[in-house]
Amino acid sequence: MTDRRRAQLVVVGNGMAGMRAVEELLAHAPDRFDVTVIGAEAEPNYNRIQLSSVLAGDKTRDDIIINPWSWYGKRGIRLMTGIAAVAVDRAARCVMLADGSAVPYDTLLLATGSKPLAPPIPGVGLPNVRAFRDMADVEAMIAAARSCRRAVVIGGGLLGLEAAWGLKRRGMSVALVHLMPTLMERQLDVAAGELLRRDLDARGIAFFTNSQTEEIAGSERAEEVVLADGRRLPADFVVLAIGIRPSIDLARMAKLDVNRGILVGDDMRSSDPDIFAVGECIEHNGQVFGLVAPIWDQAKVCGAQLAGDRTAVYVPPPVFTSLKITGVDVFSAGVLAAADDTDEEITLHDAKLGLYKKLIVRNDRLVGAVLYGSVGDGPWYVELMRDKVDVSAVRDRLVFGRAFVEQSEAALVPEAVAEPAVPGAAETVPQWQAA
């Protein structure tokens, strides 16, 4: 039973962004609100990023649960799952649900996530055509792998590749159709994309890049995917993974300011100061989000603001991406290619070993990294980008990684290696780190 003496916080969306914001709120001010969470899925909060691992058989459904049912009860959170919010009545300050009931709020947090894009082609509504977005999609794909032999995945981005690999691991013959000539073209350049294609082709996935899907053909079920050049790919199951768009229907109907996403300020408030928003549903300074790192920072700021900290503001971090396919190491962050002649591209490429590194340096600062085959330095490169470190002193060594740079810096300072280490003594800080 809720205590009406406390303000009511209603969270629409039981996913990673909304629950992370609630966790941050509880860490700062556990008694500030009575919390009600409304989730359309019949699940507790789970790690959506790990759905590809469940599909591939590397993890189970239970392995990716973040907050089990008991977590909500122990914190006095009212959890409503398997029911959709259909409207927000800002005048009455309540959320209307699909069953006709209403949940009152004093403060509202919209964490409605995103929707999968569906291409406007014939056949997308056939029963054996699925998006790759939630737990129900993964369960449908696992079930299909038990009875179907041939899958076609439409989309060669991050999700499409992970879906293709998961179905291949489940024993299906997989073809992947991608509109662009390069796989993961938003995160990889041509050289890294070609290495990725080569490695996955060797694992038995057939690629049809630079190809447009014209139709998913079949009478009662999908039977083949027809390409614009006339080629026909047999299919017992089709996966759509061509992208996502922010889910803003509730916000639009409530007449909040929206563009591509729900417009929020640095404090994660919408155009209504009593309504916050976080995650894939938002737009901040013209940017929308589909990766976890910036969303975690949004949740931290939102939780602090909900707890009463008006100084907390959101500053987008460098965006980075990694691919979750066993034995394939891919990492990218920031800028993918030089913008003009003033940018420097530093590359290291060994095609035989499947090793590729490209760094983009602008005004003596690292602004981008593409790594394939050796990605251990990825977080360090992101750190250099985030902190805007001057890398001019180590520019010629930067591509070889952190260990090489730090060894080289130590070798330039005889005192740092000539004397034995003394417990408690101050460490020598390389000059580049303090820049």
Secondary structure, 3 states (H helix, E strand, C coil): CCCCCCEEEEEECCCHHHHHHHHHHHHHCCCCEEEEEEECCCCCEECHHHHHHHHHCCCCCHHHEEECHHHHHHCCCEEEECCCEEEEECCCCEEEECCCCEEECCEEEECCCEEECCCCCCCCCCCCEEECCCHHHHHHHHHHHHHCCEEEEECCCHHHHHHHHHHHHCCCEEEEECCCCCCCCCCCCHHHHHHHHHHHHHCCCEEECCCCEEEEECCCCCCEEEECCCCEEECCEEEECCCEEECCHHHHHCCCCECCCEECCCCCECCCCCEEECHHHEEECCECCCCHHHHHHHHHHHHHHHCCCCCCCCCCCCCEEECCECCECEEEEECCCCCCCCCEEEEEEECCCCEEEEEEEECCEEEEEEEECCCCCHHHHHHHHHHCCECHHHCCCHHHCHHHHHHHHHHCCHHHHHCCCCCCCCCCCCHHHHC
